[in-house]
Amino acid sequence: MGQRAQRVTCGAFTTLLPTGDGHLSYDPTGLVKGWMVGRAGSVTVTGPTQLWADIWAPTLFVGGVPARQAFEADAVGYSAFTL
């Protein structure tokens, strides 16, 4: 498996991954049965501050299309990579 490195000289990043059982976060909308989100993959957010990277990563992991639209409209200076 290859590795990819990203140099961060200023700013912050957060990567959100599911736990071993595939569950990580609760869906605050209740749209997911049982409220537990059981999706594969990860979300990494980079940007100027750790606070907002930490807020956006779980939001994007749980929130689907509406969260992505809000991120693209409001998260100036941040980028996200989703697997």
KEGUFI-949336 format. One record per residue (C-alpha): residue in three letters; y negated, z negated, x negated. Coordinates in steps of 0.1 Angstrom, whole numbers, plus 5000, padded with zeros to 4 digits. Last residue first. Layout:
REM KEGUFI-949336
<type->ala, c2->Y, c3->Z, c1->X>
...
This chain:
REM KEGUFI-949336
<type->leu, c2->4916, c3->4988, c1->5128>
<type->thr, c2->4879, c3->4982, c1->5134>
<type->phe, c2->4851, c3->4986, c1->5109>
<type->ala, c2->4817, c3->4973, c1->5118>
<type->ser, c2->4782, c3->4978, c1->5106>
<type->tyr, c2->4751, c3->4957, c1->5107>
<type->gly, c2->4715, c3->4965, c1->5098>
<type->val, c2->4704, c3->4966, c1->5135>
<type->ala, c2->4729, c3->4949, c1->5157>
<type->asp, c2->4713, c3->4956, c1->5191>
<type->ala, c2->4723, c3->4990, c1->5204>
<type->glu, c2->4755, c3->4997, c1->5184>
<type->phe, c2->4766, c3->4961, c1->5189>
<type->ala, c2->4759, c3->4962, c1->5227>
<type->gln, c2->4779, c3->4994, c1->5230>
<type->arg, c2->4808, c3->4979, c1->5210>
<type->ala, c2->4808, c3->4948, c1->5232>
<type->pro, c2->4809, c3->4970, c1->5263>
<type->val, c2->4837, c3->4991, c1->5249>
<type->gly, c2->4861, c3->4962, c1->5240>
<type->gly, c2->4849, c3->4926, c1->5240>
<type->val, c2->4876, c3->4907, c1->5223>
<type->phe, c2->4876, c3->4920, c1->5187>
<type->leu, c2->4840, c3->4931, c1->5190>
<type->thr, c2->4828, c3->4897, c1->5200>
<type->pro, c2->4851, c3->4881, c1->5174>
<type->ala, c2->4833, c3->4900, c1->5146>
<type->trp, c2->4798, c3->4899, c1->5161>
<type->ile, c2->4792, c3->4862, c1->5159>
<type->asp, c2->4805, c3->4857, c1->5124>
<type->ala, c2->4786, c3->4887, c1->5111>
<type->trp, c2->4755, c3->4873, c1->5129>
<type->leu, c2->4757, c3->4839, c1->5111>
<type->gln, c2->4767, c3->4855, c1->5078>
<type->thr, c2->4734, c3->4873, c1->5075>
<type->pro, c2->4723, c3->4908, c1->5063>
<type->gly, c2->4753, c3->4928, c1->5075>
<type->thr, c2->4790, c3->4935, c1->5074>
<type->val, c2->4815, c3->4932, c1->5103>
<type->thr, c2->4852, c3->4935, c1->5099>
<type->val, c2->4875, c3->4938, c1->5129>
<type->ser, c2->4912, c3->4936, c1->5128>
<type->gly, c2->4944, c3->4952, c1->5142>
<type->ala, c2->4968, c3->4943, c1->5169>
<type->arg, c2->4959, c3->4929, c1->5203>
<type->gly, c2->4969, c3->4898, c1->5220>
<type->val, c2->4938, c3->4884, c1->5236>
<type->met, c2->4946, c3->4852, c1->5255>
<type->trp, c2->4928, c3->4848, c1->5289>
<type->gly, c2->4962, c3->4844, c1->5306>
<type->lys, c2->4960, c3->4880, c1->5318>
<type->val, c2->4931, c3->4897, c1->5301>
<type->leu, c2->4901, c3->4902, c1->5324>
<type->gly, c2->4892, c3->4865, c1->5322>
<type->thr, c2->4856, c3->4874, c1->5311>
<type->pro, c2->4857, c3->4849, c1->5283>
<type->asp, c2->4887, c3->4866, c1->5267>
<type->tyr, c2->4903, c3->4840, c1->5244>
<type->ser, c2->4909, c3->4847, c1->5208>
<type->leu, c2->4936, c3->4850, c1->5182>
<type->his, c2->4970, c3->4860, c1->5195>
<type->gly, c2->4994, c3->4883, c1->5176>
<type->asp, c2->5020, c3->4855, c1->5169>
<type->gly, c2->5011, c3->4855, c1->5132>
<type->thr, c2->4974, c3->4851, c1->5139>
<type->pro, c2->4951, c3->4880, c1->5148>
<type->leu, c2->4926, c3->4891, c1->5122>
<type->leu, c2->4887, c3->4888, c1->5121>
<type->thr, c2->4869, c3->4899, c1->5090>
<type->thr, c2->4834, c3->4886, c1->5083>
<type->phe, c2->4808, c3->4900, c1->5059>
<type->ala, c2->4776, c3->4889, c1->5043>
<type->gly, c2->4743, c3->4900, c1->5028>
<type->cys, c2->4736, c3->4908, c1->4992>
<type->thr, c2->4756, c3->4924, c1->4964>
<type->val, c2->4787, c3->4930, c1->4985>
<type->arg, c2->4811, c3->4953, c1->4968>
<type->gln, c2->4837, c3->4968, c1->4990>
<type->ala, c2->4872, c3->4971, c1->4977>
<type->arg, c2->4900, c3->4993, c1->4991>
<type->gln, c2->4937, c3->4986, c1->4984>
<type->gly, c2->4966, c3->5009, c1->4986>
<type->met, c2->5000, c3->5000, c1->5000>
